[in-house]
Amino acid sequence: MIRDLVLKNRSYRGYDRSIRLPEEDLMELVDLARLSPSSMNRQALKFHIASDEDEVMGIQALTGWARRLPELNLPYPGTEPTSFIVICIDAALGKRDAFLRDVGICAEAMLLGAVEKGFGGCMLGTFRKGELTELLNLPENIEPELVVAFGKPAEKVVLTDVGDDGDTGYYRDAEGRTHYVPKRRLEDILI
């Protein structure tokens, strides 16, 4: 079952805007993050849920998607996510570097939870931090570290093998609707 969830958990960059993840489900996703392991059990992460349309579009405007394919300007208009969860680090609880792995652990827990509910998402590390801090009116000690988009996927993601050239770059079909993600073979990553 976990393998199925992992295989369905792709970085989706296009969503069906007519289907929204309910607020209670977003809260459940944050609760999965809350229950996840934490460095030194400091529990230094804080979470901002954005599901209000204006706030979602405000956050969307501050993010960068699929930097490998800048000519596509993803997500396409009308396929933006319907919600975001912004993962922040509370600097009052320790230095940022001590909690970076927690950010990834929590993001993955939330994304797997979304997949289990029939939704999907995408981790976004490219965003305008200062402007996002201002938009969300975050206190000085709360620093946004990762933006996670959520919604009902409206695109197909296909895993492929990395070719002989070793290129792991993702790409899209001619119509720009199917996203291909090359993955290294198991035998190529074992040491």
N, C-alpha and C positions, 0 to 999 in steps of 0.2 A: 504494500500500500504506500509506504513512504517513497518507493521508487517511482510510482505513478505520479505522486504529487510533485516530486522533483522534476520529472520529465515535462509536466504541464506548467511548471513554474518558469516561464520564460520572461525576458524583458520586453513587455508589450509596449508598443509606441503608437497604438491606435485603439480607440475605445468606442463602444456604442453609447452615445450620450443619453439615449432614452432609458437606459437601465442604470439605476443608481444603487450603490452599496448602502444599505440602511445604516443609520447612525448607530444603532445597537450593535451591528456587525463590526463597525469601525472600532467601537469600544472594546469588543471582544478581541480584535486584533491587537490593540494596545495591551490588553490583559495578557495575551500570549507573550508579548515582549516583557511585561512586568514579571512573569513567571520564569523567564529565561535566565541562564547563568549570568552572573555579574562579577567583574573583576573585583576581588577583595570584598565582594558582596556590598560594595558601596552604593549600588543602585543609583548611579549618578546621571542616568538618562531621564529626560523629561520629553513629553510628547505633545504636539499640537495637532489636533484633528481639524481639518478644513473640509467641510462639505457644503457650505454656503456657496452658491454659484459665483457671486462676486469675488469672494475670497479665493476660491479655486482659480478663477481666471487671473486674479492678481498674482497668485503664486506662479501659475503657468507662465506668465509674462517674464518672470525672473529666472526661469530655468533654461538649461541647454540640453537638448536631446540628441542622441546618435551623432556625436561629434565626428565620427568616421564618415558620415554621409551628410555633410553640411548643405549640399546642394538640394536635399529633399525637404529641409525645414520641417522636420517631424515634431510632434504629430501634425498630420494634415488638419487644416481648419475643419471644425465640426467633429473631430475625433479625439479631442482632448480628454484627459481623465476627468472623472466626476468627483473625485476627492483626493486629498493628499493627507499623509501623516508626516509631519516634520519631526525628525529625531534630533533632539538637542542634548548638549552636555551641560550639566550644572557645574560651572567652574568653581563654585564654592565648596564642592566635594572632592576636588583634586585636579591634577593637571590633565589636560585634554588627552595627551598621548596614552595615559593609563587606561582610557576607556574606549579607544577606537575599535578594539575587537568586539566590545559589547554592542557597538552600533551595528556591525555586520550581523552578529548573532540575532539581535532583535529584529532587524530588517528581514532576515531570512525567515524567522518564525512568523512574522506578520504576513509575508508573501505566501508562505505555504498555507497559512490559515485562510487567506483570500482564495487561493486555488481550491481548497477544500470546499469553499462556499460557491464555487463556480465563477469566480472573478479572477483577476490577475493584476499585475502591477509592474512597476519599473523603479529601480533605485536610481536616483539622480544626484550625482556628486557635483555637477556643474550647475551652480546657481549664484546669484548675486547676494552674498551673505549679508552685507550691510543693509541693503534694501529690504531683504526678507526679514531681518531683525526688526526693522522699522515698521514694515507692513503688519507683522504679527504683534507689534508692541511688546517685545520680549524684554524682561528685566536685564540689567547689565551683566549679570552672572550666567545667564542662559544663552548658550551659543548654538545656533543651528549647525548641525554636522552633516545631515543627509536628508534629502527630500524623497519620500516614497509616494509614487503615484498609484492610484487604484481605480479600477473600473471594470466593465465587462469587455474583454478583448474583442476587437472587431478586425483582427488581422490574423494571418496564419504565420506561425514561426516553425521552421523546419531545421532540425539538426542535421548536419552533414559531417563527413570526415574531413579533417585537414588534408589538403593535397600534398603532393610530393614537394611543392615549393615551400611548405611550412607556413603559409599565410593563414593566420587565424582571424583575419578581418571579416566582419559580417557584411552582408550585401543584400540587395533587394532584387526581385524580378523586374522585368521591363515595365510592368504596370505599377510597381512600387507598393504592392499590397502583400506580397509574401516575403518574409524576412528569413534569410538563410544564415545560420550560425555554425561555422565550422568548429568541431570539437576534436581535440587530440584523441587518439586511440588509447585505451587503457594501458597497453603494453609500452606506449611511448612516454607515459608519465611515471612509470614505476622505476625506482632507482635500485 
